[in-house]
Amino acid sequence: MKYKLGYACSSLAHADENIAAFYKTLSCQCEKFVIGIPSEYVMARIFGGGMNGYNAESVKAYWTALGYDVVILDKTELLYQSAYGKIGFDVCFYGSEYGRQFEADRLFFQERGVAFIPALPDRRTLLGDGDALKLAVENVTKEQKLILFGSGTYFDVFLKLYASRHEIAYAVDSEPAKWGTAKSGIPIKSPDVLKDESSGNCLVVLCGKEYGSMLEWLRAAGAFDYRPMVYANTIALLEEYALSCAAEEAYISQSHKGIMLLLKEFDRVCKKYGLRYYIICGSLIGVIRHKGFIPWDDDMDLAMTWEDYKKLRKVAKKEWGGTDFHLLHYTGLGHGAFLDFMPRLVYMKEYFPTKVYDKVKGKCRPEYENRMFLDIYPMMNASRNQKKHMLVMNIMKGIYNLCMGHRARINYNDYGRMPEKTVRLMKTINTIGKFLPSGFLMWSYEFFANYARFEKCTEYFMPSCAITCIERKFSKDFFGEGLYMPFNDVQVMIPKDYAGLLEAMGYHGYMNFPPLHIRKPSHYFNSDIEIW
């Protein structure tokens, strides 16, 4: 029997002889066959900008010339249920059994009489660029456990190729003789231990060529998310990106809703007490270019004078005590923890999967971890005497490094672009800082930040910036009385000379969109953007 309309996706710009034969085998089972190919955005995100020459229309022409119907799919259309709504196929060839979403898709197509057929190799083989399993492991969150099922040859392959992507909690194996032992430092346990795990908190990798029995056991144990190590990578890569994209889109939606609640509340209190604030940085580009959020932005940056910020602190308890909002000063994380010198208005009602608090996780008060917030940049006087300014800035950078000793953890790999001797100096200063009271260090930083309070100054600086750029000055004329402009369904205040400020901040050509591969949230758990 031939199916009327078949469907499979492909992440390849061009196919070699083997890949062409692979898709020919699939299409021969159908009267008509559609290949779904990714948009430029999807390919840029998957390959991190390495596919800048990818042109979806050219790839479409290539596959069309081979006799296929072709549809270009954007990020929201890659999931099979979305593709079905667009194409209406009666058979779909999948490239991997991709966990919980696979189980949901299988049921979805079963209910609609659509055949859902594997197009899997008989052993592990990668054809083309990219790797679906690498993408899956990188998308394991810090709260999730990565567990390996099996401890044979594929276990060794996994350790060699993927172990650096996420910490492995342990392995399970069906052979009782291996229970209680370890391989390459990883404990091996009975599969029965999975019955005690929260299935939603794990990713289980099936380390075997013949993984059917593992999968059968796992399905009986609970609704675990899982990935096999045998898959058709040209298809599975898009399946995997579709999953990560769906999670990211849900994160962005939650982020924007929470930030709007915070922004409206912050604006209300500032208006009530006559406090002036200004939206700055990428958030300001959102106001000017989008009249709202940059679609992939996941934070909000606000500036206000130090004097207005001090007034805000005085009324914070009156306005927000006992509510869902909390003004979190940088000294208030608890237990002497230091993250940075950024005050934040925090939304305490919902948890939010941000990586911002990772550096103090387990040390700061737990109620502050994984929350939505607005970043507040207090602006202080910057002396006209540049030598004096830089002297103070260097002192503040030294204090900042001492404060870093009061984080829960420091991953020096984050600073790999710095000279090795600089990183060694950081380690020494961080270690010294552990033995100095964090309260004293933070008071010292604030004392020096206020060094020009009695001078007649024409510029501000922002001591809550990343340590690498606190010395940057910005003319007070940029800010002035401010302007109210529309942002989604509200009016927000921005600097009077917003164009001048954005240029001074380095956002040259800010009305142009950035390259496709960096259009992603910066605070999401797997983001590669690292803040000092």
Secondary structure, DSSP 8 states (H G I E B T S, - for coil): --EEEEEEE---SS--HHHHHHHHHHHTTEEEEEEEEE-HHHHHHHHTTTTTT--HHHHHHHHHHTT-EEEEE-GGG-SHHHHHHHH--SEEEES---THHHHHHHHHHHHTT-EEEE---SS----SSS-HHHHHHHT--TTSEEEEE--SHHHHHHHHHHGGGS-EEEEE-S-GGGTT-EETTEEEE-GGGGGGS-GGGEEEEE-SSS-HHHHHHHHHH-S-EEEES---HHHHHHHHHHHHHHHHHHHHHHHHHHHHHHHHHHHHHHHHHT---EE-HHHHHIIIIISS--TT----EEEEEHHHHHHHHHHHHHHHTTSSEEEE-TT-SSTT----S--EEEE-SS---BSGGGGGTTTS-GGGSS-EEEEEEEEEEE-S-HHHHHHHHHHHHHHHHHHGGGSS---GGGGTTS-HHHHHHHHHHHHHHHTS-HHHHHHHHHHHHTTTTTS--SEEE-TTS-GGGTT-EEEGGGTTT-EEEEETTEEEEE-TTHHHHHHHTT-TTTTS---GGG-S-SSBTT------
